[in-house]
Amino acid sequence: MEYKYLNNIKYPEDLRKLTVEELPDVCGELRDDIVKELSVNPGHLASSLGVTELTVALHYVFNTPEDRIVWDVGHQAYGHKILTGRREVFSTNRKLNGLHPFPCPEESIYDTFTCGHASNSISAALGMAVADHSHNRHVVAVIGDGSMSGGLAFEGLNNVSSSPNDLLIILNDNNMSIDRSVGGMKQYLLSLNTNESYNRWRNNVARWMNSHGLMDDNRKNLVIRLGNALKSALSSQQNIFEGMNIRYFGPLDGHNVKELVRVLRHLKEMKGPKLLHIHTVKGKGYEPAEKAATIWHAPGKFDPETGERLSDDNGSNKPPKYQDVFGETLVELARQNNKIVGVTPAMPTGCSMNKLMEVMPERTFDVGIAEGHAVTFSGGMAKEGLTPYCNIYSAFAQRAYDNIIHDLAIQHLGVVLCFDRAGLVGEDGATHHGTFDMAALRPIPHITICAPMNEHELRRMMYTAQLPNQGPVVIRYPRGRGVMTNWRCPLEAITVGKGRKLSDGDDVAILSIGHIGNNVTQAIDRLKQEIPQLSVAHYDMRYLKPIDTDILNEVGRKYKHVITIEDGARSGGLGSAVLEYFADNNFTPQVIRLGLPTDKFVEHGTIAELQHLVKIDADAVVEAVKRIKNMAS
């Protein structure tokens, strides 16, 4: 599409040739371009619309890429990508071999740091600021979309106040993460303001002391402390950032691009750490997204004129999403067991915890973007007799590794950790794939790890996990739809650590765990047609820990050829566990391990594309069996 300004802006240096008066029109064109592009190439819409003016102002005022802009929660950065040389290829965003879904330093010099997860911008930007000994480079951290609730953000703030630096932190306060932000920080930011008289007094004092040569480091700290005390007297509450010796400015309208430019120019040359607090509206400028920011966080395809959401996947008469089976089953269990509570770190809609939240709000806790806290908070409740179901996306659970060990496993506390989006997740790429959970958690004592092959198995595992004396239980399940339209089944226990033989055979045994076993079923059906004389056995292991040693003994004695398959890291997961057991018990079958690659991150694409790429789809299983047949013949 032809735009008056955007067609002539390839890099930020082109943007800087414009006048400030022209910037509102640039913002309008950029916003329109994002809406039109994402209507046919789905991605994260509302967050990037909300920071359009901020994006333009940052690249207008700062000399990027020499100056560093560190984005927090990279789904805010689509406008940033478009303005930094990638507009012509933005249609490849999130596609196989296309643009990365989030800022990626390997993709562009303008992308200063990886930011698929939340709350890391302040720490990373502070490191960059401290590393710049010449102090010629400006460093800006943009934190928002609820990321200030993450513990790492506060660790960074604490260090900012004690390290010499000129860091600028921009707090993009839109009262949202994906769902509405929660907690004390959200309430604090809503009420925080700056007193005009105070700021005028402080600036006058600083200028007077500078002009008389009186502003050394000791006096500067004295003025900051005195100013904080005065602000407390003038304001209704103490400013937490000023209390940490970080200069605070705002709140400011984050959609007034000309005012943003004026303020950023002023802050750019100011020494010492400072924070600019801006208010924005998630989805700004596109009415459907403004009215329903959660839905329009990542809406899929839509008609940009009418706002009608379009779907390539008609859900009628199709299996439900695993997350919805989790949500519905949790409600059923909670009605049966009044000790059950639900916990989620800022993802109630994404993981379907909102289903319990709607009917039992007093038993559901959204703790904000704080995965470590979610786990330890759940442990505290379990210590006092409750049974928390703590739902965390698998990739985000990596941030709570110590909490799982220190606060759950050592004390053998009965918390059910439900890892949604386990395995390959598709277009969100390397930062979001649930790759490492099985390999990371398998060595930890006292933990049970299981993965359902279908919806019935998920329901049974969820039921079994809340029975007495289970200790911490990890249930991992994938993103997307299951395989059963008739998915409701009785809630009944299964034996912990016991797998299932789904089909018998004499030549090859395939051991799978989790939903990837459905690929094995498809492969065996094909093999029956293509190589009818070959008989292949299939075992659904169900549990990685404790692993079913009866099955392993049977397979180790009977078969010369074994294939393991998992939607997780090949090193340390099911295949490794099987090899270890065979080695320890003197079984010597030849084992082929199918799983996600070692020492390589899987990038982005559709789940089907990625499964084929890393060889865990039905084609790969057929190929592995044929390879075994050829070796045996």
Secondary structure, 3 states (H helix, E strand, C coil): CCCCCHHHCCCHHHHCCCCHHHHHHHHHHHHHHHHHHHHHCCCCCHHHHHCHHHHHHHHHHCCCCCCEEEECCHHHCHHHHHHHHHCCCHHHCCCCCCCCCCCCCCCCCCCCCCCCCCCCHHHHHHHHHHHCCCCCCCEEEEEECCHHHCHHHHHHHHHHCCCCCCCEEEEEECCECCCECCCHHHHHHHHCCCCHHHHHHHHHHHHHHHHCCCCCHHHHHHHHHHHHHHHHHHCCCCCHHHHCCCEEEEEEECCCHHHHHHHHHHHHCCCCCEEEEEECCCCCCCHHHHHCCCHHHCCCCECCCCCCECCCCCCCCCCCEHHHHHHHHHHHHHHHCCCEEEEECCCCCCCCCHHHHHHCHHHEEECCCCHHHHHHHHHHHHHCCCEEEEEEEHHHHHHHHHHHHHHHHCCCCCCEEEEECCECCCCCCCCCCECCHHHHHCCCCCCEEECCCCHHHHHHHHHHHCCCCCCCEEEECCCCECCCCCCCCCCCCCCCCCCEEEECCCCEEEEECHHHHHHHHHHHHHHHHHCCCCCEEEEECCEEECCCHHHHHHHHHHCCEEEEEEEEECCCCHHHHHHHHHHHCCCCCEEEEEEECCCCCCCCCCHHHHHHHHCCCHHHHHHHHHHHHHHHC
